[in-house]
Amino acid sequence: MGFHFLDILSGALRHKIEQWQYRLEDMRIRDWTHDNPVMVYSATIVSVGLLMVVLAWNYGSGSPDPFKPDKKAWFYDQNTGRLFIASGKNSGPIKAPSGPLPDGSPAGVRAHVYSHVPEPKTSDLFVGFLEKPAAQSGTAAQTGSGQWGQDRLIKREKDAAWVSATSPQGRGILSSLSLPNDKGQTPMYQTPE
């Protein structure tokens, strides 16, 4: 019984394809293309050109890289626990509004700020993690996102110890930022205005 249904279905499909074929022949597309080769070549060139433009535009307009240095960046004052904005060219630690840490080192470290809503108010923002160069000299070069975790130490706001971004603990901190909250909202990276 099942094979009989498939035979009927394939026969109906074959009949429909033959009808489309006859309609295309009635439109005399093949004759028109033979009579107008310049139009066919022009349409082909325009189509290929449009495809190249779309591919170039799509390749060049990647999503913003949250680890790419911006003009402004969030920083965290380790003395007060408050966020402040400074130049994105700084990798930190930098001078904080409250002054240096008790050991004399700069108190400002890079903060990666997130929100669960697209257009957050200040109260909707939260610190996903803090970041500083592994070398305390602060001369670590800014790198692309492919190498971002190299020579970086990160921690959550409440953590006591800094860990390498590429360590299992560091990867755990980063992967926790892809988990939705109790309302099912996934955290979104927020740049300062």
Backbone hydrogen bonds in HBPLUS format (Angstrom, degrees):
<---DONOR---> <-ACCEPTOR-->    atom                        ^
c    i                          cat <-CA-CA->   ^        H-A-AA   ^      H-
h    n   atom  resd res      DA  || num        DHA   H-A  angle D-A-AA Bond
n    s   type  num  typ     dist DA aas  dist angle  dist       angle   num
A0005-PHE N   A0001-MET O   3.25 MM   4  6.55 152.5  2.33 143.7 149.8     1
A0006-LEU N   A0002-GLY O   3.14 MM   4  6.46 155.8  2.20 144.7 150.9     2
A0007-ASP N   A0003-PHE O   2.95 MM   4  6.20 150.9  2.03 145.3 153.1     3
A0008-ILE N   A0004-HIS O   3.03 MM   4  6.31 158.5  2.08 147.8 153.1     4
A0009-LEU N   A0005-PHE O   2.89 MM   4  6.12 159.8  1.93 149.8 155.8     5
A0010-SER N   A0006-LEU O   2.86 MM   4  6.02 166.3  1.88 150.5 154.0     6
A0011-GLY N   A0007-ASP O   2.94 MM   4  6.06 151.4  2.02 143.5 151.7     7
A0012-ALA N   A0008-ILE O   2.95 MM   4  6.17 157.7  2.00 148.9 154.6     8
A0013-LEU N   A0009-LEU O   2.94 MM   4  6.16 157.1  1.99 149.9 156.5     9
A0014-ARG N   A0010-SER O   2.92 MM   4  6.06 158.3  1.97 144.2 149.9    10
A0015-HIS N   A0011-GLY O   2.96 MM   4  6.15 156.4  2.02 146.2 152.5    11
A0016-LYS N   A0012-ALA O   2.99 MM   4  6.23 153.7  2.06 145.2 152.0    12
A0017-ILE N   A0013-LEU O   2.98 MM   4  6.26 158.3  2.03 151.1 156.6    13
A0018-GLU N   A0014-ARG O   3.02 MM   4  6.26 155.8  2.08 147.5 154.0    14
A0019-GLN N   A0015-HIS O   3.03 MM   4  6.32 148.8  2.13 143.6 152.1    15
A0020-TRP N   A0016-LYS O   3.03 MM   4  6.39 157.9  2.08 150.0 155.3    16
A0021-GLN N   A0017-ILE O   2.94 MM   4  6.17 154.4  2.00 147.1 154.8    17
A0022-TYR N   A0018-GLU O   2.96 MM   4  6.23 155.8  2.02 147.9 153.3    18
A0023-ARG N   A0019-GLN O   2.98 MM   4  6.26 155.9  2.04 148.2 155.0    19
A0024-LEU N   A0020-TRP O   2.94 MM   4  6.18 157.7  1.99 150.5 156.1    20
A0025-GLU N   A0021-GLN O   3.00 MM   4  6.26 152.5  2.07 144.8 152.6    21
A0026-ASP N   A0022-TYR O   2.91 MM   4  6.17 149.8  2.00 145.9 154.2    22
A0027-MET N   A0023-ARG O   3.08 MM   4  6.38 136.1  2.28 140.7 151.9    23
A0027-MET N   A0024-LEU O   3.20 MM   3  5.13 129.4  2.47  92.3 105.4    24
A0028-ARG N   A0025-GLU O   3.11 MM   3  5.21 149.0  2.21 101.6 111.0    25
A0032-TRP N   A0028-ARG O   3.02 MM   4  6.27 157.7  2.07 145.0 151.5    26
A0033-THR N   A0029-ILE O   2.88 MM   4  6.14 159.7  1.92 156.5 161.1    27
A0034-HIS N   A0030-ARG O   3.09 MM   4  6.33 150.9  2.17 144.1 151.7    28
A0035-ASP N   A0031-ASP O   2.95 MM   4  6.19 146.9  2.06 145.9 155.4    29
A0036-ASN N   A0032-TRP O   2.91 MM   4  6.01 131.2  2.15 144.6 157.5    30
A0040-VAL N   A0036-ASN O   3.31 MM   4  6.66 157.0  2.37 148.4 154.7    31
A0041-TYR N   A0037-PRO O   2.89 MM   4  6.13 166.8  1.91 154.6 157.5    32
A0042-SER N   A0038-VAL O   2.86 MM   4  5.97 157.3  1.91 145.1 152.2    33
A0043-ALA N   A0039-MET O   2.90 MM   4  6.04 162.7  1.93 147.4 151.9    34
A0044-THR N   A0040-VAL O   2.98 MM   4  6.18 151.8  2.06 145.5 153.6    35
A0045-ILE N   A0041-TYR O   2.92 MM   4  6.15 161.6  1.95 151.7 156.1    36
A0046-VAL N   A0042-SER O   2.91 MM   4  6.12 165.8  1.93 154.9 158.7    37
A0047-SER N   A0043-ALA O   2.94 MM   4  6.02 157.9  1.99 142.5 148.9    38
A0048-VAL N   A0044-THR O   2.94 MM   4  6.14 162.8  1.97 152.1 156.3    39
A0049-GLY N   A0045-ILE O   2.89 MM   4  6.04 156.8  1.94 146.8 154.0    40
A0050-LEU N   A0046-VAL O   2.88 MM   4  6.11 161.6  1.91 151.5 156.0    41
A0051-LEU N   A0047-SER O   2.94 MM   4  6.14 155.7  2.00 145.5 152.6    42
A0052-MET N   A0048-VAL O   2.94 MM   4  6.19 155.1  2.00 147.6 153.9    43
A0053-VAL N   A0049-GLY O   2.96 MM   4  6.25 157.3  2.01 151.4 157.5    44
A0054-VAL N   A0050-LEU O   2.93 MM   4  6.14 165.7  1.95 153.2 156.8    45
A0055-LEU N   A0051-LEU O   2.92 MM   4  6.10 161.3  1.96 149.0 154.5    46
A0056-ALA N   A0052-MET O   2.89 MM   4  6.03 160.8  1.93 148.3 153.7    47
A0057-TRP N   A0053-VAL O   2.89 MM   4  6.03 161.9  1.92 151.6 156.7    48
A0058-ASN N   A0054-VAL O   2.86 MM   4  5.95 159.9  1.90 147.7 153.8    49
A0059-TYR N   A0055-LEU O   2.89 MM   4  5.98 152.9  1.96 144.7 152.1    50
A0060-GLY N   A0056-ALA O   3.01 MM   4  6.10 152.8  2.09 143.6 150.6    51
A0061-SER N   A0057-TRP O   3.05 MM   4  6.07 133.5  2.27 143.7 154.0    52
A0068-LYS N   A0065-ASP O   3.09 MM   3  5.32 164.9  2.12 112.3 117.2    53
A0088-GLY N   A0071-LYS O   2.92 MM  17  4.89 164.9  1.95 107.9 110.3    54
A0073-ALA N   A0086-ALA O   2.85 MM  13  5.63 151.0  1.93 163.1 167.3    55
A0086-ALA N   A0073-ALA O   3.09 MM  13  5.63 159.0  2.13 154.2 160.7    56
A0111-ALA N   A0074-TRP O   3.00 MM  37  5.22 173.9  2.01 123.6 123.4    57
A0075-PHE N   A0084-PHE O   2.74 MM   9  5.26 147.9  1.84 165.7 171.6    58
A0084-PHE N   A0075-PHE O   2.81 MM   9  5.26 152.3  1.89 145.2 150.0    59
A0076-TYR N   A0109-VAL O   2.69 MM  33  5.30 157.3  1.74 155.7 163.7    60
A0109-VAL N   A0076-TYR O   3.09 MM  33  5.30 158.1  2.14 139.6 143.6    61
A0077-ASP N   A0082-ARG O   2.85 MM   5  5.41 174.9  1.85 162.5 164.1    62
A0081-GLY N   A0077-ASP O   2.68 MM   4  5.36 151.2  1.76 160.2 167.9    63
A0078-GLN N   A0107-ALA O   2.97 MM  29  5.24 174.1  1.97 142.0 144.0    64
A0090-ASN N   A0087-SER O   3.30 MM   3  5.92 161.9  2.34 112.9 117.6    65
A0094-ILE N   A0108-GLY O   2.68 MM  14  4.75 151.0  1.76 132.6 142.8    66
A0108-GLY N   A0094-ILE O   2.83 MM  14  4.75 148.2  1.93 169.5 160.0    67
A0099-GLY N   A0096-ALA O   3.03 MM   3  5.35 162.4  2.06 114.3 120.0    68
A0101-LEU N   A0105-SER O   2.81 MM   4  5.45 170.4  1.82 170.2 169.3    69
A0104-GLY N   A0101-LEU O   2.81 MM   3  5.21 162.9  1.84 121.1 125.8    70
A0110-ARG N   A0131-GLU O   3.14 MM  21  5.05 123.7  2.47 166.2 159.3    71
A0131-GLU N   A0110-ARG O   2.79 MM  21  5.05 155.1  1.85 149.1 151.7    72
A0112-HIS N   A0129-PHE O   2.93 MM  17  5.53 168.6  1.95 175.5 177.9    73
A0128-GLY N   A0112-HIS O   2.73 MM  16  5.57 153.2  1.80 160.2 168.7    74
A0190-GLN N   A0113-VAL O   2.85 MM  77  5.60 163.3  1.88 157.2 152.0    75
A0114-TYR N   A0126-PHE O   2.81 MM  12  5.44 170.0  1.82 166.6 168.6    76
A0126-PHE N   A0114-TYR O   2.87 MM  12  5.44 149.7  1.96 154.4 159.4    77
A0115-SER N   A0188-MET O   2.98 MM  73  5.35 138.3  2.16 136.3 149.1    78
A0188-MET N   A0115-SER O   2.72 MM  73  5.35 155.3  1.78 153.0 161.2    79
A0124-ASP N   A0121-LYS O   2.94 MM   3  5.28 149.0  2.04 109.9 119.5    80
A0125-LEU N   A0122-THR O   3.29 MM   3  5.58 159.4  2.34 108.0 113.9    81
A0130-LEU N   A0155-LYS O   2.74 MM  25  5.39 166.9  1.76 164.6 168.8    82
A0155-LYS N   A0130-LEU O   3.16 MM  25  5.39 141.6  2.32 135.5 140.8    83
A0132-LYS N   A0153-LEU O   2.98 MM  21  5.41 147.7  2.08 152.4 158.1    84
A0153-LEU N   A0132-LYS O   2.82 MM  21  5.41 175.7  1.82 174.9 175.5    85
A0134-ALA N   A0151-ASP O   2.88 MM  17  4.97 160.0  1.92 124.4 122.7    86
A0138-GLY N   A0135-ALA O   3.39 MM   3  6.47 175.5  2.39 128.7 128.2    87
A0147-GLN N   A0144-GLY O   3.09 MM   3  5.65 146.5  2.20 113.6 121.9    88
A0148-TRP N   A0145-SER O   3.44 MM   3  4.71 165.9  2.47  91.3  95.2    89
A0150-GLN N   A0147-GLN O   3.17 MM   3  5.73 153.9  2.24 118.4 125.7    90
A0165-ALA N   A0152-ARG O   3.00 MM  13  5.73 157.9  2.05 149.4 148.4    91
A0154-ILE N   A0163-VAL O   2.76 MM   9  5.50 161.5  1.79 160.9 163.5    92
A0163-VAL N   A0154-ILE O   2.93 MM   9  5.50 169.5  1.95 154.4 157.3    93
A0159-ASP N   A0156-ARG O   3.17 MM   3  5.20 144.1  2.30 101.1 111.5    94
A0167-SER N   A0164-SER O   3.10 MM   3  5.22 161.4  2.14 106.7 112.6    95
A0171-ARG N   A0167-SER O   2.82 MM   4  6.08 164.7  1.84 161.4 165.2    96
A0172-GLY N   A0168-PRO O   2.95 MM   4  6.08 142.7  2.09 137.0 147.4    97
A0173-ILE N   A0169-GLN O   3.02 MM   4  6.37 149.7  2.11 145.4 152.7    98
A0174-LEU N   A0170-GLY O   3.04 MM   4  6.36 163.6  2.06 152.9 156.7    99
A0175-SER N   A0171-ARG O   2.82 MM   4  5.94 160.1  1.86 147.0 153.0   100
A0176-SER N   A0172-GLY O   3.03 MM   4  6.05 139.9  2.19 139.0 148.4   101
A0177-LEU N   A0174-LEU O   3.18 MM   3  5.61 151.8  2.26 107.3 115.3   102
A0178-SER N   A0175-SER O   3.09 MM   3  5.58 166.9  2.10 114.7 118.5   103
A0179-LEU N   A0176-SER O   3.32 MM   3  5.50 165.3  2.34 106.0 110.0   104
A0181-ASN N   A0185-GLN O   2.93 MM   4  5.47 152.0  2.01 137.2 140.9   105
A0184-GLY N   A0181-ASN O   2.94 MM   3  5.25 163.4  1.97 115.5 119.5   106
